[in-house]
Amino acid sequence: MQDELNQFERNEVWSLVPRPKDINVIGTKWVFRNKTDESGKIVRNKARLVAQGYTQVEGVDFDETFAPVARLESIRLLLSIACIKKFKLFQMDVKSAFLNGYLQEEVYVEQPKGFVDPHSPNHVFKLKKALYGLKQAPRAWYDRLTQYLIDNQYMRGGIDRTLFIKHHDHDIFVAQIYVDDIVFGSTNKTIC
């Protein structure tokens, strides 16, 4: 659990502040999961702190929640192009992706149980970035990643807004985003 909170500190997700008056403060809870290997043997216990997003008030705690998801046709098209152009495809999962998305709204969450600051037990965390469980977390992550790609000269697909393409001289680099999973490849594997 401490590893999870350390990740929050590294990503500057929140700051401890006095509890504001007349503001909805969202609860938090721990979700526990066992990571297993191919044979089903438990190799690691994992704890994730999530916001109790079901207590969020629309128009107050969040506005836009929609985040596009890759279309099956786009994934098939990417795989077809990869075969024709002899791409080498790679897949990656972005660790703690939602903790990188900036929030547009002012959102406060309770201190997690078992980790309440003894010097400020009545304080709450003001979020700077999204937290798993928030209704707008997928959108915040998608917006942050999209802005990064566009700032680095990637073109976003006109039909599928989760497909990004960048030309490098005579080569092409393609990335398909599915929430926090990215499939990417190029005609030149040195630019992957």
Secondary structure, DSSP 8 states (H G I E B T S, - for coil): -HHHHHHHHHTT-EEEE---TT--EE-EEEEEEEEE-TTS-EEEEEEEEEE-GGG--BTTTBS--------HHHHHHHHHHHHHHT-EEEEEE-TTGGGG-B-SS--EE---TT---TT-TT-EEEESB--TT-TTHHHHHHHHHHHHHHHTT-EE-SS-TTEEEEEETTEEEEEEEETTEEEEEESSGGG-
